[in-house]
Amino acid sequence: MSGGAGEGGAAPAAVLDKDGGGVPYRVFEQVGAVADAVLYEGYLLYPYRRSSPKNRVRWQFGVLLPRDWVERDGPVTPGISGSADSWYQRTECLFRASRADAVVRVRVRYLQMQDKRVEAVDEVGRFHPVESLRTADGTTHLSFEEAVPREAGLVLSLAELVRGGRTAPVGADAGAESEPLPDGAGRTVRRRREVRAATTVVAEPLAPDLYRLRVRTENTGESTDPQAPRDEALRQALIATHTLVGGDGVEFVSLIDPPGELARHARGCRNAFTFPVLGGAPEERATGSVMLSAPIILPDRPQVAPESPGDLHDAAEIDEILTLRTMLLTDEEKAEARATDPRAARIVDRVDTMPREVFERLHGAIRSLTPAAPRENARPAWWQEGGDDGLSPTTGTVLVAGVSVGAGSPVRLRPHLRGADAQDMFLDGRTATVAAVFHDVDGSVRLAVTVDDDPAAELHGWYGRFHYFRPDEVEPLAPPGPPAPAGPAHDRLRRRPQT
């Protein structure tokens, strides 16, 4: 994982979240870099230019829009994370309280969309918007959408939590600023619409000193036009919404791998459009002092790779590959990227000035060749071959419209238009072949597929580089019956170690 701590933007949560005495509450420092990587996940994608098709379909994770816009075609279907648009997010997790005066601290973080418009000035001094303007100093200025980081905090005592909790506003005001361009050529105007939102925090006692915490954040605004396109609705949205939870005298429980005596209570936690994990330094305990609830599925105690020199706006990125690709951009492409967004400019500048020894560290690192010994009562590693004999990616099947679909099955791709990312939209209507059926940690199912008319499909199958779709995003093309026999690529998938 690559992080955004060096990119600027949102101030660290530890600076903003202060107790009654004005002392920074520093537990959130443990997850600051990872939380910033989540905040800017997908903010811009390589090649970082406004003209890139990938950067015309933005803001894919943790998007909370006005409810009337989201439900114009019917209620949303809750999931635990991913790119589905919603109007709310619900986090449920377990914590133990070690004393009666325990305190829980919640921090809600998101991006507020900001419209950046370049305006040229005519001969009579009137401003009018333009898509692009080149000033006398040779700099190109582009109109584009930016985002402003927002944070809001709540501090609640244990007594208040169990009495019914509290609801507090976490929205952001509308605003506008203008900045003159050199030599009076025009100006840049940045405008933001009001984002209305509220967070409710409450706790439910489960056993002596054990509680279930619920944090629910909602977009409480009304859309200016429920039938407006998504780009317009995003102006009233919370983007990349995620939650940090810490406290004094409290300890949070892993939902991925809880202690055996708490497994039943962990299964009772219901999360919608988010996935809570323990934060902090890697260790073997199943409890910790802070939770990160993100719209991206992460492991417990996720870390930013120390070799990463800065954010590339994709928290699952491979720094070396993206750095090499950025190096290969032409001077004209780099100039457009710099003009697109200040964060894109910093990425290009960092790549252009990267010392050789820093680049060499990006080639890779082996953290450990020996897996950690499992704790007593820990669940087996489901992602390892043979870790769960009941689930096999290459032989398992799932019913889709009454048809048994598994490795080798032909399908037509039908990604949901609402909530699908840009890459999926480009594949709408294409035929594909299923390579494997994967069961996620949340109980959901994903079909790994290769696109039939992709000339590199066989190579993707060899290396295990697939596109992933939910069962309701494909149409079976085979008649009801057993899936077609798996080919050589699927045999390789069975033999390849899965880590």
SVG drawing of the C-alpha trace seen along z (x, -y; Angstrom):
<svg xmlns="http://www.w3.org/2000/svg" viewBox="-38 -48 59 78">
<polyline fill="none" stroke="black" stroke-width="0.4" points="0.0,0.0 1.2,-3.5 0.3,-6.4 -0.5,-10.0 1.2,-11.4 3.7,-13.2 1.3,-14.8 -0.3,-17.4 -4.0,-17.8 -5.9,-16.8 -4.2,-17.7 -3.4,-14.7 -6.4,-13.7 -4.2,-14.0 -3.8,-17.7 -7.6,-18.3 -9.0,-16.1 -8.4,-17.7 -9.8,-16.9 -11.2,-19.4 -7.7,-20.5 -6.6,-21.3 -4.1,-18.4 -3.9,-16.6 -5.4,-13.1 -2.6,-11.0 -4.0,-7.5 -5.2,-8.3 -1.5,-9.0 -1.2,-5.2 -3.4,-5.1 -2.9,-8.6 -0.9,-7.6 -3.2,-4.8 -6.3,-6.9 -4.9,-9.6 -4.3,-6.9 -8.0,-5.9 -9.0,-9.6 -7.3,-10.0 -8.0,-6.6 -8.8,-7.1 -8.5,-10.9 -6.6,-10.9 -5.4,-8.0 -2.4,-7.6 -1.7,-9.3 -3.0,-12.1 -4.3,-14.2 -7.7,-15.8 -8.1,-14.4 -7.6,-10.8 -10.9,-8.8 -10.1,-7.3 -10.2,-10.7 -13.6,-11.6 -15.3,-9.0 -14.0,-9.9 -14.9,-9.5 -15.7,-5.8 -15.3,-4.9 -17.2,-5.9 -19.5,-8.2 -22.5,-9.4 -25.0,-11.3 -28.4,-12.8 -30.9,-10.0 -33.5,-11.2 -30.8,-11.0 -29.5,-7.6 -33.0,-6.0 -34.5,-7.5 -34.6,-4.0 -35.3,-2.1 -33.6,-1.4 -29.9,-0.7 -28.7,2.8 -26.3,2.8 -22.9,4.2 -19.9,3.9 -17.6,1.8 -16.6,1.1 -17.7,-1.4 -21.5,-1.3 -23.1,-4.7 -25.2,-5.1 -26.7,-7.8 -25.4,-6.4 -22.6,-4.4 -22.9,-2.1 -20.0,-0.8 -20.5,1.7 -17.6,3.1 -16.9,4.5 -15.1,2.9 -14.2,3.7 -14.3,0.9 -11.8,1.3 -13.3,-1.5 -16.5,-3.2 -15.3,-6.6 -14.2,-5.3 -14.5,-7.6 -15.0,-6.8 -13.6,-9.2 -15.0,-9.2 -13.6,-11.1 -15.4,-11.2 -13.3,-12.1 -14.3,-12.8 -13.7,-15.0 -15.9,-17.8 -16.0,-18.4 -14.7,-21.7 -15.3,-23.1 -12.2,-24.9 -13.1,-27.2 -10.6,-29.2 -12.1,-32.6 -10.5,-34.7 -11.0,-38.5 -12.1,-40.3 -11.2,-43.8 -13.9,-45.5 -12.9,-43.6 -15.6,-41.0 -14.8,-37.5 -16.1,-34.4 -15.3,-30.7 -12.9,-28.8 -11.7,-25.2 -8.1,-26.2 -6.0,-29.4 -2.3,-29.9 -0.8,-32.9 2.2,-35.0 4.6,-33.1 3.9,-29.9 1.8,-28.2 -1.4,-26.4 -4.4,-26.7 -7.2,-24.1 -10.8,-24.0 -11.2,-20.8 -12.9,-19.3 -10.8,-19.3 -11.7,-18.2 -11.2,-19.7 -10.5,-17.3 -13.0,-17.6 -12.9,-16.1 -15.4,-16.2 -15.0,-14.7 -17.2,-13.4 -16.2,-12.5 -18.7,-10.5 -18.5,-9.0 -19.4,-5.4 -22.4,-6.5 -23.7,-8.7 -23.2,-6.0 -25.4,-3.4 -28.0,-6.0 -28.8,-6.5 -25.7,-8.2 -25.6,-11.4 -26.2,-12.7 -24.0,-15.6 -23.7,-17.5 -20.6,-16.6 -21.3,-18.5 -19.4,-21.3 -20.4,-24.8 -20.6,-26.2 -17.8,-28.5 -16.1,-30.3 -12.6,-31.9 -10.9,-33.5 -7.3,-33.9 -5.9,-36.2 -3.8,-34.8 -0.5,-36.5 -0.6,-39.7 -4.3,-40.2 -5.1,-37.4 -8.0,-36.2 -8.7,-34.4 -9.3,-31.0 -12.5,-30.6 -13.2,-27.7 -16.8,-27.0 -18.2,-24.5 -21.8,-23.6 -23.0,-22.9 -22.7,-19.3 -25.3,-18.3 -24.5,-15.3 -24.9,-13.9 -23.3,-11.1 -25.0,-9.1 -22.9,-7.2 -24.5,-4.8 -23.4,-1.6 -25.2,1.5 -24.1,3.6 -23.5,7.3 -21.8,8.7 -19.9,7.4 -17.5,4.7 -18.3,5.7 -20.2,3.4 -21.2,3.1 -20.5,-0.4 -22.6,-1.7 -21.5,-4.7 -23.9,-5.8 -23.1,-8.7 -25.9,-10.0 -26.1,-12.5 -29.0,-14.5 -29.3,-16.9 -31.8,-17.0 -30.7,-16.9 -31.2,-20.0 -32.4,-17.6 -33.0,-13.9 -32.6,-13.2 -29.4,-15.0 -26.3,-13.1 -23.9,-11.8 -21.3,-14.5 -23.8,-17.1 -25.0,-15.1 -21.4,-14.7 -21.3,-18.4 -23.5,-17.6 -21.7,-14.4 -19.3,-13.1 -16.5,-11.4 -14.1,-8.7 -16.0,-8.8 -14.3,-6.8 -14.3,-6.7 -11.6,-6.5 -12.6,-5.2 -10.4,-5.4 -10.8,-6.1 -9.6,-6.2 -10.0,-3.1 -11.4,-1.1 -10.0,1.7 -11.5,2.7 -11.9,6.3 -10.9,7.6 -13.9,8.6 -11.7,10.4 -10.1,12.7 -11.8,12.2 -10.9,14.2 -12.8,17.4 -15.1,16.4 -16.2,13.2 -16.7,14.8 -20.4,15.0 -20.7,11.3 -18.4,10.3 -20.6,12.1 -23.5,10.1 -21.9,6.8 -23.6,5.4 -21.6,3.1 -23.0,1.3 -20.7,-0.3 -17.7,-0.1 -15.3,2.4 -13.8,1.8 -10.3,3.1 -7.8,2.7 -5.2,0.0 -1.7,-0.4 1.6,1.4 1.6,5.1 1.2,7.5 -0.5,10.8 -3.2,9.5 -6.8,9.7 -7.5,6.4 -6.2,2.8 -6.7,-0.8 -8.0,-2.2 -10.2,-1.1 -10.3,-2.3 -13.6,-1.8 -13.0,-2.3 -15.0,-1.9 -12.1,0.4 -11.5,3.9 -8.2,3.8 -6.5,6.3 -6.2,5.6 -3.4,3.2 -2.7,2.1 0.6,0.3 2.1,-2.1 5.2,-0.5 8.2,-2.3 9.8,-2.3 6.9,-4.3 8.1,-8.0 4.5,-9.3 1.0,-8.8 0.1,-7.9 -3.7,-8.1 -4.3,-4.3 -3.9,-2.6 -3.4,0.8 -0.8,-0.7 2.6,0.8 4.8,-2.2 7.6,-1.0 5.3,-0.4 3.4,-3.7 6.7,-5.6 8.2,-4.1 5.0,-4.9 5.0,-8.5 8.7,-8.8 7.7,-7.9 5.1,-10.6 6.1,-13.2 6.8,-16.7 3.4,-17.8 1.6,-15.1 3.5,-16.1 2.6,-19.7 -1.1,-18.8 -0.9,-16.7 0.6,-19.6 -2.1,-21.9 -4.9,-19.4 -4.4,-19.4 -1.8,-20.5 -1.6,-16.9 -0.9,-15.6 1.8,-18.3 3.5,-17.1 3.4,-13.5 5.1,-14.4 7.6,-16.7 8.5,-14.0 9.0,-11.4 11.2,-13.8 13.4,-14.5 13.5,-11.1 17.0,-10.0 18.2,-6.7 18.5,-5.1 14.9,-5.9 13.7,-4.4 15.7,-1.2 13.9,-0.6 10.6,-0.5 11.6,2.8 10.2,4.8 10.9,6.1 10.4,9.4 9.0,8.9 8.9,12.5 9.3,15.9 7.6,17.7 4.0,17.1 3.2,16.2 2.1,19.0 -1.7,19.0 -3.2,18.1 -5.3,20.6 -8.9,20.7 -7.9,18.5 -9.7,19.3 -7.7,20.9 -6.4,18.6 -9.1,18.9 -7.1,17.3 -4.5,20.1 -4.9,23.2 -6.4,25.8 -7.1,23.4 -10.8,24.1 -11.7,27.3 -15.3,26.1 -14.2,23.3 -12.2,23.8 -11.9,21.0 -11.3,23.3 -14.0,25.9 -16.6,23.9 -19.8,22.6 -22.5,20.1 -26.1,19.9 -26.7,17.0 -30.3,16.8 -30.7,20.5 -27.4,21.4 -24.5,22.9 -21.5,20.7 -17.9,21.6 -14.4,21.8 -14.8,22.1 -18.3,20.6 -19.0,18.1 -20.8,14.9 -21.7,11.4 -20.6,8.6 -23.3,6.3 -21.8,4.0 -24.3,1.9 -24.3,-1.6 -24.7,-3.0 -21.6,-2.5 -19.5,-0.8 -15.9,-2.1 -14.7,-3.4 -12.9,-0.2 -16.0,1.9 -18.1,-0.6 -15.8,-0.1 -16.5,3.6 -20.3,3.4 -21.7,5.8 -18.4,7.7 -18.3,11.5 -15.9,13.1 -14.9,16.4 -15.0,17.2 -11.6,18.2 -12.6,18.7 -15.2,18.1 -13.9,16.3 -15.6,16.0 -14.8,12.8 -14.3,12.3 -17.7,10.7 -19.5,13.7 -20.0,12.1 -19.0,13.8 -16.8,12.4 -16.3,14.0 -12.8,13.6 -13.0,13.3 -10.9,12.8 -12.4,10.7 -12.7,12.9 -11.6,10.3 -8.6,9.2 -5.5,10.3 -3.7,10.6 -6.4,12.8 -4.2,15.9 -1.4,14.0 -3.7,12.5 -4.9,16.0 -1.3,17.2 -0.4,14.5 -3.8,14.4 -4.6,10.9 -8.4,10.9 -11.4,8.5 -13.8,9.2 -17.6,8.9 -20.5,9.8 -22.8,12.6 -25.6,10.1 -23.3,8.2 -23.0,11.1 -25.4,12.9 -24.7,16.6 -24.3,17.6 -24.4,21.3 -27.5,23.4 -28.3,24.7 -25.9,27.5 -22.3,28.0 -19.7,25.4 -17.4,26.1 -14.2,27.9 -11.5,25.5 -8.6,24.8 -4.9,24.7 -5.1,21.2 -7.4,22.4 -5.1,25.3 -2.3,22.9 -4.6,20.9 -5.1,24.0 -1.4,24.7 -0.2,21.1 0.3,20.3 -2.3,17.7 -0.9,15.1"/>
</svg>
